[in-house]
Amino acid sequence: MKRILATVAALALSAGVAFAHDYKLGNLEIHHPASKATLPGQPVGGGFLTVTNNGSEADRLVSITAPEVSDDVQLHEMAVENDVMKMRQLTDGIEIPAGATVALKSGGLHVMFMSIKRPFKEGESFKATLNFEKAGAVDVDFKVEAAKPGSGAGEGHNHGG
């Protein structure tokens, strides 16, 4: 019986940790803000998250600030143009349509932490503020996950526009 209770308690605790990494702001749900560990000397880091808009009006992620790690945080899009993967900054932000989920992930829409102040280390986290056009601002923690080769943690991107 004790083993069953311990298992149930462990599952409940791990579920609480998983849910603790989601944030809500009005009709918006922000899921799992994360980054990848960076190499020493690597100048940039990538950021990833998912935003679900449960409202009846579109909103827009207009900016992100994270002064602890970077004074220049940009919203980017990667796309293939003429068989070349290119990344460009989205100065107008990223639209979050009503009733839709938008994923910021490697190889597509994502966050770029430019000129990072220190390497991102696996297991750490850092604070950031997401600024939405209509819903306002919400503070989140970006969890730093293991770097995987080709994971898009900022290496090898073409910043041509």
C-alpha positions as CSV (number, residue, x, y, z in Angstrom):
1,M,0.0,0.0,0.0
2,K,2.8,2.4,0.9
3,R,4.4,1.7,-2.5
4,I,1.2,2.6,-4.3
5,L,0.8,5.8,-2.3
6,A,4.4,6.8,-3.0
7,T,3.9,6.2,-6.7
8,V,0.7,8.3,-6.7
9,A,2.4,11.0,-4.8
10,A,5.4,11.0,-7.2
11,L,3.0,11.1,-10.2
12,A,1.1,14.0,-8.7
13,L,4.3,15.9,-8.0
14,S,5.7,15.4,-11.5
15,A,2.3,16.5,-13.0
16,G,2.4,19.6,-10.8
17,V,5.9,20.4,-12.1
18,A,4.8,20.0,-15.7
19,F,1.7,22.2,-15.2
20,A,3.8,24.8,-13.4
21,H,5.6,25.6,-16.7
22,D,2.4,26.9,-18.4
23,Y,1.2,30.5,-18.1
24,K,-2.2,32.2,-18.7
25,L,-2.8,35.8,-19.7
26,G,-6.4,36.6,-20.4
27,N,-7.5,34.3,-23.3
28,L,-3.9,33.3,-24.0
29,E,-2.2,30.2,-22.7
30,I,1.6,30.0,-23.0
31,H,3.1,26.5,-22.9
32,H,6.6,25.4,-22.0
33,P,8.9,28.4,-22.7
34,A,12.3,26.8,-23.3
35,S,15.7,27.3,-24.7
36,K,18.6,25.0,-25.6
37,A,22.0,24.9,-23.8
38,T,24.6,26.9,-25.7
39,L,28.3,26.4,-26.2
40,P,30.9,28.7,-24.5
41,G,31.4,31.7,-26.8
42,Q,28.2,31.1,-28.8
43,P,26.7,34.6,-29.4
44,V,23.0,33.7,-29.6
45,G,20.4,31.4,-28.1
46,G,17.1,30.2,-29.4
47,G,13.8,30.3,-27.6
48,F,10.7,28.2,-28.1
49,L,7.2,28.1,-26.8
50,T,3.6,27.6,-27.8
51,V,0.8,30.1,-27.5
52,T,-2.9,29.2,-27.7
53,N,-5.5,31.9,-28.2
54,N,-8.8,30.8,-26.7
55,G,-10.4,34.2,-27.4
56,S,-12.6,35.4,-30.3
57,E,-10.0,38.1,-31.4
58,A,-6.5,37.7,-32.8
59,D,-3.6,39.0,-30.6
60,R,0.0,39.6,-31.5
61,L,3.2,38.7,-29.6
62,V,5.0,42.1,-30.2
63,S,8.2,41.7,-28.2
64,I,10.0,39.7,-25.5
65,T,12.5,41.2,-23.0
66,A,15.0,39.1,-21.0
67,P,17.5,41.6,-19.6
68,E,19.1,38.8,-17.4
69,V,20.5,37.1,-20.6
70,S,20.2,39.5,-23.5
71,D,19.5,43.2,-24.2
72,D,18.3,42.3,-27.7
73,V,15.6,39.7,-28.0
74,Q,14.1,39.3,-31.5
75,L,11.2,37.3,-33.0
76,H,12.3,35.4,-36.1
77,E,11.0,33.2,-38.8
78,M,13.0,30.6,-40.7
79,A,11.9,29.7,-44.2
80,V,13.3,28.1,-47.3
81,E,13.9,30.5,-50.2
82,N,15.4,29.2,-53.4
83,D,16.6,26.0,-51.6
84,V,18.3,28.1,-48.9
85,M,17.2,28.2,-45.3
86,K,17.0,31.9,-44.3
87,M,16.1,33.6,-41.0
88,R,14.5,37.0,-40.8
89,Q,13.4,39.2,-38.0
90,L,9.7,39.8,-37.6
91,T,9.6,43.5,-36.6
92,D,5.8,43.5,-36.5
93,G,5.7,40.5,-34.1
94,I,3.8,37.2,-34.5
95,E,0.1,37.0,-34.9
96,I,-1.8,34.6,-32.7
97,P,-5.1,34.1,-34.5
98,A,-8.4,33.6,-32.5
99,G,-9.0,30.0,-31.7
100,A,-5.5,29.0,-32.9
101,T,-2.3,27.6,-31.5
102,V,1.0,29.0,-32.7
103,A,4.2,27.1,-32.1
104,L,7.6,28.9,-31.9
105,K,10.0,26.0,-32.6
106,S,13.2,25.2,-34.3
107,G,13.0,25.6,-38.1
108,G,10.0,28.0,-38.0
109,L,8.9,30.9,-35.9
110,H,11.2,31.3,-32.9
111,V,12.8,33.7,-30.4
112,M,16.4,34.7,-30.8
113,F,18.4,36.0,-27.8
114,M,21.1,38.0,-29.4
115,S,24.5,38.8,-27.9
116,I,23.8,36.6,-24.9
117,K,25.5,37.7,-21.7
118,R,26.4,34.2,-20.6
119,P,26.1,30.6,-21.9
120,F,22.7,28.9,-21.4
121,K,23.3,25.9,-19.2
122,E,21.1,22.8,-19.2
123,G,18.9,22.6,-16.1
124,E,18.9,26.4,-15.5
125,S,16.2,28.8,-16.3
126,F,15.9,32.6,-16.9
127,K,13.1,35.1,-16.7
128,A,11.6,36.9,-19.6
129,T,8.5,39.0,-20.3
130,L,6.3,38.3,-23.2
131,N,4.5,41.4,-24.5
132,F,1.2,41.0,-26.4
133,E,-0.6,43.7,-28.3
134,K,-4.0,43.2,-26.6
135,A,-3.5,40.9,-23.6
136,G,-0.5,42.9,-22.2
137,A,2.6,41.4,-20.5
138,V,3.3,38.2,-18.7
139,D,6.4,37.1,-16.9
140,V,7.6,33.5,-17.8
141,D,10.6,31.3,-17.1
142,F,12.5,29.9,-20.0
143,K,13.9,26.4,-19.0
144,V,17.2,25.5,-20.5
145,E,17.1,22.0,-22.0
146,A,19.9,19.8,-23.4
147,A,21.4,21.0,-26.7
148,K,21.0,18.4,-29.5
149,P,23.0,18.6,-32.7
150,G,20.9,20.4,-35.3
151,S,18.4,21.5,-32.7
152,G,18.4,25.1,-33.8
153,A,19.8,26.5,-30.6
154,G,21.3,29.3,-32.5
155,E,24.1,27.7,-34.5
156,G,24.4,27.8,-38.2
157,H,21.5,30.2,-39.0
158,N,21.7,32.5,-42.0
159,H,20.7,35.9,-40.8
160,G,20.2,37.2,-44.4
161,G,17.0,38.9,-45.1
